[in-house]
Amino acid sequence: MKRRSAFHWLIGIAIAGTAIAASFYFDGSVREFMMDHQNPAMRNFMRYVSWLGDRPLHATLGLVLLSLAWFRGCKEWTRIFLAMLLAMMLAGVTGTVIKRTVPRARPSVHAETRWGGARFSSKYHSFPSGHVGASMAFFGVLIIARRRMGLVCLPIPILIGFSRMYIGAHYLSDVVCAAVLGILCAFVVAHFLKIGNRQSKFET
């Protein structure tokens, strides 16, 4: 069992490493693609998606679900929703530290270099994407706890990531690295709260 678990972790690390390397390689081409396919209606829609994908809405949703589960006496779901909120918070704090430690100009900022700049200016907080990291951590816990339900929600962070690239807030690598960070935060919180995958229904 331990060997199988270690093997799965190695596979996961290899996939994550490959995805990160590929994302940096395709940063420029993806950015050009986004610029070449801009239109007002799509841009407005993506701005709306980006706004909905911010942390406050995730936090509100998590708190509402946590409250409902607690009032219904569903201990297992109370723990899951709490873990989703904690994972999102962990991803947010970690991402903020990285942003200020390794400032990166956003694609929409005309800078001489992509890396470096004012540590406390949001214009240089491109890496990693806070929206994607928080959303991936939030729904990542759900994937760990209830795989089918979590996979149904997976398009949400993916769409959020696309919207952030479309409006020029992030590069592909910002989004991919944020997704990896979110997944790691979800695993950390799920491990400490002893949350594993089960396919049971919403019950006490």
Buried (B, 14 or more C-beta within 10 A) or exposed (E): EEEEEEEEEEEBEEEBEEBBEEBBEBBEEBBEEBEEEEEEEEBEEBBEBBEBBBBEEBBEBBEEBBEBBBEEEBEBBBBBBBBBBBBBBBBBEBBBEBBBEBBBBBBEBEBEEBEEBEEEEEBBBBBBBBBBBBBBBBBBBBBBBBEEEBEEBBEBBBBBBBBBBBBBBBBBBBBBBBBBBBBBBBBBBBEEBEBEEEEEEEEE
